[in-house]
Amino acid sequence: MKDAHVHQVKLLSDLVKMVQGDLTRPMRMKLMCMITMDAHSRDIIWKLFDEKVGNSEEFQWQSQLKVYWDDNKKDFVQRIADASFWYGYEYLGNGPRLVITPLTDRIYVTAT
């Protein structure tokens, strides 16, 4: 988890560098949404590390929404707890106001 956290911080830093450049308004909005989501991922990875989550059977891992690429279907599948569903390229909300809170995480588990 510690290595994953270091990698996530690097990815987040790369996005921050990108957003500091000359961008169109729509591209800047997309990058800001990605920064919000990646910052949340960084925090979750650290939380899992801090709580010493050691395997994929633990509830702390199971309760996280995870996205995987399926080579056979050439599409993404999302998994949380015992639910699995294909990514529907759904609307992520109002970009400039996108926030992710602990309540958001609880809603993901409850909704699935």
C-alpha distances in whole Angstrom, upper triangle without the diagonal:
4,5,5,6,9,10,10,12,14,15,16,18,20,21,22,24,26,27,29,31,34,33,35,35,33,31,30,29,27,25,25,24,21,20,20,18,15,15,15,12,10,11,10,6,7,9,7,5,9,11,9,9,9,10,12,15,14,16,13,11,15,16,14,16,15,17,18,20,23,25,28,28,27,26,23,22,20,19,18,19,22,23,23,25,26,25,28,28,29,30,27,29,31,29,30,29,26,24,21,21,20,23,22,19,22,24,22,22,25,27,25
4,5,5,6,9,10,11,13,14,15,17,19,20,21,23,25,26,27,30,33,33,35,35,34,31,30,30,28,25,25,24,21,20,20,19,16,15,16,13,11,12,12,8,7,10,9,6,9,12,10,11,12,14,16,19,17,19,16,15,18,19,17,19,18,20,20,23,26,28,31,31,30,28,25,25,23,22,22,23,26,27,27,28,29,28,31,30,31,32,28,31,32,30,30,30,27,25,22,22,21,25,24,21,24,27,25,25,28,30,28
4,5,5,6,9,10,11,13,14,15,17,19,20,21,23,25,26,28,32,31,33,34,32,29,28,29,27,24,24,24,21,19,21,19,15,16,17,13,11,14,13,10,10,13,12,10,13,15,14,14,14,15,16,20,19,21,18,16,20,21,18,20,18,19,19,21,24,25,29,29,28,27,24,24,23,22,22,24,26,27,26,28,28,27,30,29,30,31,28,31,32,30,30,30,27,26,23,24,23,27,26,23,26,28,26,26,30,31,29
4,5,5,6,9,10,11,12,14,15,17,18,20,21,23,25,27,30,29,31,31,29,27,26,26,23,21,21,21,17,17,18,15,12,13,13,10,9,11,11,7,9,12,11,9,13,15,14,13,13,14,15,18,18,19,16,14,17,18,15,16,14,15,16,18,21,23,26,26,25,23,20,21,19,19,19,21,23,24,23,24,25,23,26,25,27,27,25,27,29,26,27,27,24,22,20,21,21,24,22,20,23,25,22,23,26,27,26
4,5,5,6,9,10,10,12,14,15,16,18,20,21,23,25,28,28,30,30,29,26,25,25,23,20,20,19,16,15,16,14,11,11,11,9,6,8,9,6,6,10,10,8,11,14,13,13,15,16,17,20,19,19,16,15,18,18,15,17,15,17,18,20,24,26,29,29,27,25,22,23,21,20,20,22,25,25,25,26,26,24,27,26,27,27,24,26,27,25,26,25,22,20,18,19,19,22,21,19,22,24,22,23,26,27,26
4,6,5,6,9,10,11,13,15,15,17,19,20,21,24,27,27,29,30,29,26,24,25,23,20,20,20,17,16,17,16,12,12,14,12,9,11,13,10,10,13,13,12,14,17,16,17,17,19,20,23,22,23,20,18,22,22,19,20,18,19,20,22,25,27,30,31,28,27,24,25,24,23,24,25,28,29,28,29,29,27,30,28,29,29,26,28,29,26,27,27,24,23,21,22,22,25,24,22,25,27,25,26,30,31,30
4,5,5,6,9,10,11,13,14,16,17,19,20,22,25,25,27,28,27,23,23,23,21,18,19,19,15,14,16,15,11,12,14,11,9,12,13,10,12,15,15,14,16,19,18,18,18,19,19,23,22,23,20,18,21,22,18,19,17,17,17,19,22,23,27,27,25,24,21,22,21,22,22,25,27,27,26,27,26,24,27,25,27,27,24,27,28,25,26,26,23,22,21,22,23,26,24,22,25,27,25,26,29,30,28
4,5,5,6,9,10,11,12,14,15,17,19,21,24,23,25,25,24,21,20,20,18,15,16,15,12,11,13,11,7,8,10,7,6,9,10,8,10,13,13,13,15,18,18,17,18,19,19,22,21,22,18,17,19,19,16,16,15,15,16,18,22,23,27,27,24,23,20,21,19,20,20,23,25,25,24,25,24,22,24,23,24,24,21,23,24,21,22,22,19,18,17,18,19,22,20,19,22,24,21,23,26,26,26
4,5,5,6,9,10,10,12,14,15,17,19,23,22,25,25,24,21,19,20,18,15,15,16,13,11,13,12,8,8,11,9,7,10,12,10,10,14,15,14,16,19,19,19,21,22,22,25,24,24,21,19,22,22,19,19,18,19,20,22,25,27,30,30,28,26,23,24,23,23,23,26,29,28,27,28,27,25,27,25,26,26,23,24,25,22,22,22,20,19,17,19,20,23,22,20,24,25,24,25,29,29,28
4,5,5,6,9,10,11,12,14,16,17,21,21,24,24,23,20,19,20,18,15,16,17,14,12,14,14,10,11,14,12,10,13,15,13,14,17,18,17,19,22,22,22,23,24,24,27,26,27,24,22,25,25,21,21,20,19,20,22,25,26,30,30,27,26,23,25,24,25,25,28,31,30,29,29,28,26,28,26,27,27,24,26,26,23,23,24,22,21,20,22,23,26,24,23,27,28,26,28,31,31,31
4,5,5,6,9,10,11,13,15,16,19,19,21,21,20,17,16,17,15,12,13,14,10,9,12,11,8,10,12,11,10,13,15,13,15,18,18,18,20,23,23,22,23,24,23,27,26,26,23,21,23,23,19,19,17,17,18,19,22,23,27,27,24,22,20,22,21,22,23,26,29,28,26,26,25,22,24,22,23,23,20,23,23,20,21,22,19,19,18,21,22,25,22,22,25,26,24,26,29,29,28
4,5,5,6,9,10,11,13,15,18,17,20,20,19,16,14,15,14,10,11,12,9,6,9,9,6,7,10,10,8,11,14,13,14,17,18,18,20,22,23,23,24,25,24,27,26,26,23,21,24,23,19,19,18,18,19,21,25,26,29,29,26,24,21,23,22,23,23,26,29,28,27,27,26,23,25,22,23,22,19,21,21,17,18,19,16,16,16,18,20,23,20,20,24,25,23,25,28,28,28
4,5,5,6,9,10,11,13,17,17,20,20,20,17,15,17,15,12,12,14,12,9,12,13,10,10,13,13,11,14,17,16,16,19,21,20,22,24,25,25,27,28,27,31,29,29,26,24,27,26,23,23,21,21,23,24,28,29,32,32,29,27,25,26,25,27,27,30,33,32,31,30,29,26,28,25,26,25,22,24,23,20,19,21,19,19,19,21,23,26,24,23,27,28,26,29,32,32,31
4,5,5,6,9,10,11,15,15,18,19,18,15,14,16,14,11,12,14,11,10,13,14,11,12,15,15,13,17,19,18,19,22,23,22,24,27,27,27,28,29,28,32,31,31,28,26,28,28,24,23,22,21,22,22,26,27,30,30,27,25,23,26,25,27,28,31,33,32,30,30,28,25,27,24,25,24,22,24,23,20,20,22,20,20,20,23,25,28,25,25,29,29,27,30,33,32,32
4,5,5,6,9,10,13,12,15,15,15,12,10,12,10,7,8,10,8,6,10,11,9,10,14,14,13,16,18,18,19,22,23,23,25,27,28,27,29,29,28,31,31,30,27,25,27,26,23,22,20,20,21,22,25,26,30,29,26,24,22,24,23,25,26,29,32,30,29,28,26,23,24,21,22,21,18,20,19,16,16,18,16,17,18,21,23,25,23,23,27,27,25,28,31,30,30
4,5,5,6,9,12,12,15,15,16,13,10,12,12,8,8,11,10,7,11,12,11,11,14,15,14,16,19,19,19,22,24,24,25,28,29,29,30,31,30,33,32,32,28,27,29,28,24,24,23,23,24,25,29,30,34,32,29,27,25,27,26,28,28,31,34,33,32,31,29,26,27,24,25,23,20,21,20,16,16,18,16,17,18,20,23,25,23,24,27,28,27,29,32,31,32
4,6,5,7,11,12,15,16,17,13,12,14,14,10,11,14,13,11,14,16,14,14,18,18,17,19,22,22,22,25,27,26,28,31,31,31,33,33,33,36,35,35,31,30,32,31,28,27,26,25,26,27,30,31,35,34,30,29,27,29,29,31,31,34,37,36,34,33,32,28,29,26,27,26,23,24,23,19,18,21,20,21,22,24,27,29,27,27,31,32,30,33,35,35,35
4,5,6,9,9,12,13,14,10,9,12,11,8,10,13,11,10,14,15,14,15,18,18,18,21,23,23,24,26,28,28,30,32,33,32,34,34,33,36,36,35,32,30,32,31,27,26,25,24,25,25,29,29,33,31,28,27,25,28,27,30,31,34,36,35,33,32,30,26,27,24,25,23,21,22,21,17,17,20,19,20,21,25,27,29,27,27,31,31,29,32,35,34,34
4,5,8,7,10,10,11,9,6,9,10,6,7,11,10,9,12,14,14,14,17,18,18,20,23,23,24,26,28,28,30,32,33,33,35,35,34,37,36,35,32,31,32,31,27,26,25,24,26,26,30,31,34,33,29,28,26,28,27,30,31,34,36,35,33,32,30,26,27,23,24,22,19,20,18,15,14,17,16,18,20,23,26,27,25,26,30,29,28,31,34,33,33
4,7,8,12,12,14,12,9,12,13,10,11,14,14,12,15,18,16,17,20,21,20,22,25,25,26,28,30,30,31,34,35,35,37,38,37,40,39,38,34,33,35,34,30,29,29,28,30,30,33,34,38,36,33,31,30,32,31,33,34,37,40,38,37,35,34,30,31,27,27,25,23,23,21,18,16,19,19,20,22,25,28,30,28,29,33,33,31,35,37,36,37
4,6,10,12,13,11,9,13,14,11,13,16,15,14,18,20,19,19,23,23,23,25,28,28,28,31,33,33,34,37,38,38,39,40,39,42,41,40,37,35,37,36,32,31,30,29,30,30,34,34,37,36,32,31,30,33,32,35,36,39,41,40,38,36,34,31,31,27,28,26,24,24,23,19,18,21,21,23,25,28,31,33,30,31,35,35,33,37,39,38,38
4,7,10,12,10,9,13,14,12,14,17,17,17,20,22,21,22,25,26,26,28,30,31,32,34,36,36,37,40,41,40,42,42,41,44,43,42,39,38,39,38,34,33,32,30,32,31,35,35,38,37,33,32,31,34,33,36,37,41,43,41,39,37,35,31,31,27,28,26,24,24,22,19,18,21,22,24,27,30,33,34,32,33,37,36,35,38,40,39,39
4,6,8,6,6,9,10,10,12,14,15,15,18,19,19,21,23,24,25,27,29,29,31,33,34,35,37,39,40,39,41,41,39,42,42,40,38,36,37,36,32,30,30,28,29,29,32,33,36,34,30,29,28,31,31,33,35,38,40,38,36,34,32,28,28,24,24,22,21,21,19,16,15,19,19,22,24,28,31,32,29,31,34,33,32,35,37,36,36
4,6,5,6,9,10,11,12,14,15,16,18,20,21,22,24,26,26,28,30,31,33,34,36,37,38,40,42,41,42,42,40,43,42,41,38,37,38,36,33,30,30,28,30,29,32,33,35,33,30,28,28,31,30,33,35,38,40,38,36,33,31,27,26,23,23,21,20,20,17,15,14,18,19,22,24,28,31,32,29,31,34,33,32,35,37,35,36
4,6,5,6,9,10,10,12,14,15,17,19,20,21,23,24,25,27,29,30,32,33,35,36,37,39,41,40,42,41,39,42,41,40,37,36,36,34,31,29,29,27,30,29,32,34,36,33,30,28,28,30,29,32,33,37,39,36,35,32,30,26,25,21,21,18,17,17,14,12,11,15,16,19,22,25,29,29,26,29,32,30,29,33,34,33,34
4,5,5,6,9,10,11,13,14,15,17,18,20,22,23,24,26,27,29,30,32,33,35,36,38,39,38,40,39,37,40,39,37,35,33,34,32,29,26,26,24,26,26,29,30,32,30,27,25,24,27,26,29,30,34,36,33,31,29,26,23,21,18,18,15,14,14,12,10,10,14,14,18,20,24,27,28,25,27,30,28,27,31,32,30,31
4,5,5,6,9,10,11,12,14,15,16,18,20,21,22,24,26,27,28,30,31,33,34,36,37,36,38,37,35,38,37,36,34,32,33,31,28,25,25,23,25,24,27,28,31,29,25,24,23,25,25,28,30,33,35,33,31,28,26,22,22,18,18,16,15,16,14,11,12,15,15,18,20,24,27,28,25,26,30,28,27,30,32,30,31
4,5,5,6,9,10,10,12,14,15,16,18,20,20,22,24,25,27,28,30,31,32,34,36,35,37,37,35,38,37,36,33,31,32,31,27,25,25,24,26,26,29,30,33,31,28,26,25,27,26,29,30,33,36,33,32,30,28,24,23,20,20,17,16,16,14,10,10,13,13,16,19,22,25,26,24,25,29,28,26,30,32,30,31
4,5,5,6,9,10,11,13,14,15,17,18,20,21,23,24,26,27,29,30,32,33,35,34,36,36,34,36,35,33,31,30,30,28,25,23,23,22,25,25,28,30,32,30,27,24,23,25,24,27,27,31,33,31,29,27,25,22,21,17,17,14,12,12,10,6,6,10,10,13,16,19,23,23,20,22,26,24,23,27,29,27,28
4,5,5,6,9,10,11,12,14,16,17,18,20,21,22,24,26,27,29,30,32,33,32,33,33,31,33,33,31,29,27,28,26,23,20,20,19,21,21,24,26,28,26,23,21,19,22,21,24,25,28,30,28,26,24,22,18,18,14,15,12,11,12,11,7,9,12,11,13,15,19,22,23,20,21,24,23,22,25,27,25,26
4,5,5,6,9,10,10,12,14,15,16,18,20,21,22,24,25,26,28,30,31,30,32,32,30,33,32,31,28,26,28,26,22,21,20,19,21,21,25,26,29,27,24,22,20,23,22,24,25,29,31,29,27,26,24,20,20,17,17,15,13,14,13,10,10,13,12,14,15,19,22,23,20,21,25,24,23,26,28,27,27
4,5,5,6,9,10,10,12,14,15,17,18,20,21,23,24,26,27,29,30,29,32,32,30,33,31,30,27,26,27,25,22,20,20,20,23,23,27,29,32,29,27,24,22,24,22,25,25,28,31,29,28,26,25,21,21,18,18,15,13,13,12,8,8,10,9,11,13,16,19,21,18,20,23,22,21,25,27,26,27
4,5,5,6,9,10,11,12,14,16,17,18,20,21,23,25,26,27,29,28,30,29,27,30,29,27,24,23,24,22,19,17,17,17,20,21,24,26,29,27,24,21,19,20,19,21,22,25,27,25,24,23,21,18,18,15,14,12,9,10,9,6,7,9,7,9,10,14,17,18,15,17,20,19,18,21,23,22,23
4,5,5,6,8,10,10,12,14,15,16,18,20,21,22,24,25,27,25,27,27,25,28,27,26,23,22,23,21,18,16,15,15,17,18,22,24,27,25,22,19,17,19,17,20,20,24,26,24,23,22,20,17,18,15,15,14,11,13,13,10,11,12,10,11,12,15,18,19,16,17,20,20,18,21,24,23,23
4,5,5,6,8,10,10,12,14,15,16,18,20,21,22,24,26,25,27,27,26,28,27,26,23,22,23,22,18,17,17,17,20,21,25,27,30,28,25,23,20,22,20,22,22,25,28,26,25,25,23,20,21,18,18,17,14,15,14,11,11,12,10,11,11,14,17,19,16,17,21,21,20,22,25,24,25
4,6,5,6,9,10,11,13,14,16,17,19,20,21,23,25,24,26,26,25,27,26,24,21,20,22,20,16,15,16,17,20,22,25,28,30,28,26,23,20,21,19,20,20,23,26,25,24,23,23,19,20,18,17,15,12,12,12,10,10,10,7,7,8,11,14,15,13,14,17,18,17,20,22,21,22
4,5,5,6,9,10,11,12,14,15,17,18,20,21,23,21,24,23,22,24,23,21,18,17,19,17,13,12,12,13,16,18,22,24,27,25,23,20,17,18,15,17,17,20,23,21,20,20,19,16,18,15,15,14,11,12,13,11,12,12,9,8,7,11,13,15,12,12,16,16,14,17,20,19,19
4,5,5,6,9,10,10,12,14,15,16,18,20,21,20,22,22,21,24,22,21,18,17,19,17,14,13,13,13,16,18,21,24,27,25,23,21,18,18,17,18,18,21,24,23,22,22,21,18,20,18,18,17,14,16,17,14,15,15,12,11,10,13,15,17,15,14,18,19,17,19,22,22,22
4,5,5,6,9,10,11,12,14,15,16,18,20,20,22,23,22,24,23,22,18,17,20,18,15,15,15,16,19,21,25,27,30,29,27,24,21,22,19,20,19,22,25,24,24,24,24,21,23,21,21,19,16,17,18,15,15,15,12,10,9,11,13,16,14,14,17,19,17,20,22,23,23
4,5,5,6,9,10,10,12,14,15,16,18,17,20,21,19,22,20,18,15,15,16,14,11,12,13,14,18,20,24,26,29,28,26,23,20,20,17,17,16,19,22,21,21,22,22,19,21,20,19,18,15,16,17,15,16,15,11,9,7,8,10,12,11,10,14,15,14,16,19,19,20
4,5,5,6,9,10,11,12,14,15,16,15,18,18,16,19,18,17,14,12,15,13,10,10,10,12,15,17,21,24,26,25,24,21,18,17,15,15,15,17,20,20,19,20,20,18,20,19,19,19,16,18,19,17,18,18,14,13,10,11,12,15,13,11,15,16,14,16,19,20,19
4,6,5,6,9,10,11,12,14,15,15,17,18,18,21,19,18,15,14,17,16,13,14,13,15,17,20,24,26,29,28,26,24,21,21,18,18,18,20,23,23,23,24,24,22,24,22,23,22,19,21,22,19,20,19,16,14,12,13,14,17,16,14,17,19,18,19,22,23,23
4,6,5,6,9,10,10,12,14,14,17,18,18,20,18,17,13,13,16,15,12,14,14,17,20,23,26,29,31,31,29,26,23,22,20,19,18,19,23,23,23,24,25,23,25,24,24,23,20,21,22,20,20,19,16,14,11,11,11,14,14,12,15,18,17,18,21,22,22
4,5,5,6,9,10,10,12,11,14,15,14,16,14,13,10,10,12,11,8,11,11,14,17,20,23,26,29,28,27,24,21,20,17,16,14,16,19,20,20,21,22,21,23,23,22,22,19,21,22,21,22,20,17,14,11,11,10,13,13,10,13,15,14,15,18,19,19
4,5,5,6,9,10,11,10,12,13,13,16,14,14,10,10,13,13,10,12,12,14,16,19,23,25,28,28,26,24,21,20,17,16,15,17,20,21,21,22,23,22,25,24,24,25,21,23,25,23,24,23,20,18,15,15,14,17,16,13,16,19,17,17,21,22,21
4,5,5,6,8,10,10,13,15,16,18,15,16,12,12,16,15,13,15,16,18,20,23,26,29,32,31,30,28,24,24,21,20,19,20,23,24,24,26,27,25,28,27,27,27,24,26,27,25,25,24,21,19,16,15,14,18,18,15,18,21,19,20,23,24,24
4,5,5,6,8,9,12,14,15,16,13,13,9,10,14,13,11,14,15,18,21,24,27,30,32,32,31,29,25,24,21,19,17,18,21,22,23,25,27,25,28,27,27,27,24,25,27,25,26,24,21,18,15,14,12,16,16,13,15,18,17,17,20,22,22
4,5,5,6,5,9,10,11,13,10,10,7,7,11,11,10,13,14,17,19,22,25,28,30,30,29,27,23,22,19,17,15,15,19,20,21,23,25,24,27,27,27,28,25,26,28,27,28,26,23,20,17,16,14,17,17,14,16,19,17,17,20,22,21
4,5,5,6,8,11,13,15,12,14,10,11,14,15,14,17,16,19,21,24,27,29,32,32,31,29,26,24,22,20,19,19,22,24,24,27,28,27,30,30,30,31,27,29,31,29,30,29,26,23,20,19,17,21,20,17,19,22,21,20,24,26,25
4,5,8,11,14,15,17,14,14,11,13,16,16,15,19,19,22,24,27,30,32,35,35,34,32,29,27,24,22,21,20,24,26,27,29,30,29,32,32,32,32,29,30,32,30,31,29,26,23,20,18,16,20,21,18,19,23,22,21,24,26,26
4,6,9,12,13,14,11,11,9,11,14,14,14,18,18,22,24,27,29,32,35,35,34,32,28,26,23,21,19,18,21,23,25,28,29,29,32,32,32,32,29,30,32,31,32,30,27,24,20,19,16,19,20,17,18,21,20,19,22,25,24
4,6,9,12,13,10,12,10,11,14,15,15,19,19,22,23,26,29,31,33,34,33,31,28,26,24,21,19,19,22,24,25,28,30,29,33,33,33,34,31,33,35,33,34,32,29,26,23,22,19,22,23,19,20,24,22,21,24,27,25
4,6,8,9,7,9,7,7,11,12,12,16,16,19,20,23,25,28,30,30,30,28,25,23,20,18,16,15,18,20,21,24,26,26,29,30,30,31,29,31,33,32,33,31,28,25,22,21,18,21,21,17,18,21,20,18,21,24,22
4,7,9,8,11,10,9,12,14,14,17,17,19,20,23,25,27,29,30,30,28,25,23,21,18,17,16,18,21,22,25,27,27,30,31,32,33,31,33,36,34,36,34,31,28,25,24,21,24,24,20,21,24,22,20,24,26,24
4,5,6,10,10,8,10,13,13,16,15,17,17,20,22,24,26,27,27,26,22,20,19,16,15,14,15,18,19,22,24,24,28,29,30,32,29,32,35,34,35,34,30,28,25,24,22,24,23,20,21,23,21,19,22,24,22
4,6,8,9,6,7,10,11,13,11,14,14,18,19,21,23,24,24,22,19,17,15,12,11,10,12,14,15,18,20,21,25,26,27,29,27,29,32,31,33,32,28,26,23,23,20,22,21,17,18,21,18,16,19,21,18
4,6,9,7,7,10,12,14,14,17,17,20,21,24,25,25,26,25,21,19,17,13,12,9,11,14,15,19,21,23,26,28,28,30,28,31,34,33,35,34,30,28,24,24,21,22,22,18,18,20,18,15,18,20,18
4,6,6,6,9,11,14,14,17,19,22,23,26,28,28,29,26,23,20,18,14,12,10,12,15,17,20,23,24,27,28,28,30,28,30,33,32,34,32,29,26,22,21,18,20,20,16,16,19,17,14,17,20,18
4,5,5,6,9,12,13,17,19,22,24,27,28,28,29,26,23,20,17,13,10,8,11,13,16,19,22,22,25,27,26,28,25,27,30,30,32,30,26,24,20,18,15,17,17,13,13,15,14,11,14,16,15
4,6,5,7,11,12,16,18,22,24,27,29,28,28,26,22,20,16,13,11,10,13,15,17,20,22,22,25,26,25,26,24,26,28,28,29,27,24,21,17,16,13,15,15,11,12,15,13,11,14,17,16
4,5,6,9,9,13,14,18,20,23,25,25,25,22,19,16,14,11,9,8,12,13,14,17,19,19,23,23,24,25,23,25,28,27,29,27,23,21,17,17,15,16,16,12,13,16,13,12,15,17,15
4,6,8,9,12,14,18,19,22,24,23,24,21,18,15,12,8,6,5,8,10,12,15,17,18,21,22,22,24,22,24,27,27,29,27,24,22,18,18,15,16,15,12,12,14,12,9,13,14,12
4,7,9,13,15,19,21,24,26,25,25,22,18,16,12,9,6,5,9,10,12,15,17,17,20,21,20,22,20,22,25,25,27,24,21,19,15,14,12,13,12,8,8,10,8,6,10,12,10
4,6,10,13,16,19,22,24,23,23,20,16,14,10,8,6,8,11,11,12,14,16,15,18,19,18,20,17,19,22,22,24,22,18,16,13,13,11,12,11,7,9,11,8,8,11,13,11
4,7,10,14,16,19,21,20,19,16,12,10,7,6,5,8,11,10,10,11,12,11,14,15,15,16,14,17,20,20,22,21,17,16,12,13,13,13,11,8,10,11,7,8,11,11,10
4,7,10,13,16,18,17,17,14,10,8,6,5,6,10,12,11,10,11,12,11,14,15,15,17,16,19,22,21,23,22,19,18,15,16,16,17,14,11,14,14,11,11,15,14,12
4,7,10,13,15,14,13,10,7,6,4,6,9,12,14,12,10,10,9,8,12,12,14,16,15,18,21,20,23,23,19,19,17,19,19,19,16,14,17,17,13,14,17,16,14
4,6,10,12,11,11,9,6,5,6,8,11,14,15,13,10,10,10,9,13,14,16,19,18,22,24,23,26,26,22,23,20,22,22,23,20,18,20,20,16,17,20,19,16
4,6,9,9,7,6,5,6,9,11,15,18,18,16,12,12,10,10,13,13,16,19,19,23,26,24,27,28,24,25,23,25,25,26,23,21,24,23,19,21,23,22,19
4,6,6,6,6,6,7,10,12,16,18,17,16,12,11,10,11,14,15,18,21,21,25,28,27,30,31,27,28,26,28,28,29,26,24,26,25,21,22,25,23,20
4,6,5,7,9,10,14,16,20,22,21,19,16,15,13,14,16,17,21,24,24,28,31,29,33,33,30,31,29,31,32,32,29,27,29,29,25,26,28,27,24
4,6,8,10,11,15,17,20,23,21,19,16,15,13,14,17,18,21,25,26,29,32,31,35,35,32,33,31,34,33,34,31,29,31,30,26,27,29,27,24
4,5,8,9,13,15,19,22,20,18,14,12,10,11,13,15,18,21,23,26,29,29,32,33,29,31,29,32,32,32,28,27,29,28,24,25,27,24,22
4,7,10,13,16,20,23,22,20,16,14,11,11,13,14,17,20,21,25,28,27,30,31,28,29,28,31,31,31,28,27,29,28,24,25,28,25,23
4,7,10,13,17,20,19,17,13,11,7,7,10,10,14,17,18,22,24,23,27,28,24,26,24,27,28,28,24,23,25,24,20,22,24,22,19
4,7,10,13,17,17,14,11,9,6,5,9,9,12,15,16,19,22,21,25,25,22,23,21,24,24,24,21,20,22,21,17,18,21,19,16
4,7,10,13,13,10,7,6,4,5,9,11,13,16,16,20,23,23,26,26,22,23,21,23,23,23,19,18,20,19,15,16,18,16,13
4,7,10,11,8,6,5,6,6,10,11,12,15,15,18,21,21,24,24,20,20,17,19,19,19,16,14,16,15,11,12,15,13,10
4,7,7,6,4,7,9,10,13,15,15,18,17,20,24,23,26,25,22,21,18,19,18,18,16,13,14,14,10,10,13,12,9
4,6,5,7,9,12,12,15,17,17,19,18,20,24,24,26,25,21,20,17,17,15,15,13,10,11,11,8,7,10,10,7
4,6,8,12,15,16,18,21,20,22,21,23,27,27,30,28,24,22,19,19,16,16,15,12,12,13,10,7,10,11,8
4,7,10,14,16,18,21,21,23,23,25,29,29,32,30,27,25,22,22,20,20,18,15,15,15,12,10,12,12,9
4,7,10,12,15,17,17,20,20,22,26,27,30,28,24,24,21,21,20,19,17,15,14,14,11,9,11,10,6
4,7,9,12,15,16,19,19,22,25,26,29,28,24,24,21,22,21,21,18,16,17,16,12,12,14,12,9
4,6,9,12,13,16,17,20,23,24,27,26,23,23,21,23,22,21,18,17,18,16,13,13,15,12,9
4,6,9,11,14,15,19,22,22,26,26,22,23,21,24,24,23,20,19,20,18,15,16,18,15,12
4,6,8,11,12,16,19,19,22,22,19,20,19,21,22,21,18,17,19,17,14,16,18,15,13
4,5,9,11,14,17,18,21,21,19,20,19,22,23,22,19,19,20,18,15,17,18,15,14
4,7,9,12,15,15,18,19,16,18,18,21,23,22,18,19,21,19,16,19,20,17,16
4,6,9,12,13,17,17,14,16,16,19,21,20,16,17,19,16,14,17,18,15,15
4,6,9,10,13,13,11,14,15,18,20,19,15,17,19,16,15,18,19,16,17
4,7,7,11,10,8,10,11,14,17,16,12,14,17,14,13,17,18,15,16
4,6,9,8,6,9,11,14,17,16,12,15,17,15,14,18,19,16,18
4,6,5,6,9,12,15,19,17,15,18,20,18,18,21,22,20,22
4,5,5,9,12,15,19,18,15,18,21,19,19,22,23,21,23
4,6,9,12,15,19,19,17,20,22,21,21,24,25,24,26
4,6,10,12,16,16,14,17,19,18,18,22,23,21,24
4,7,10,14,13,11,14,16,15,15,19,20,19,21
4,6,10,10,9,11,14,13,14,17,18,18,20
4,7,8,6,8,11,11,11,14,15,15,17
4,5,5,7,9,10,11,13,14,15,17
4,5,5,6,9,10,11,13,14,16
4,5,5,6,9,10,10,12,14
4,5,5,6,9,10,10,12
4,5,5,7,9,10,11
4,5,5,6,9,10
4,5,5,6,8
4,6,5,6
4,6,5
4,6
4
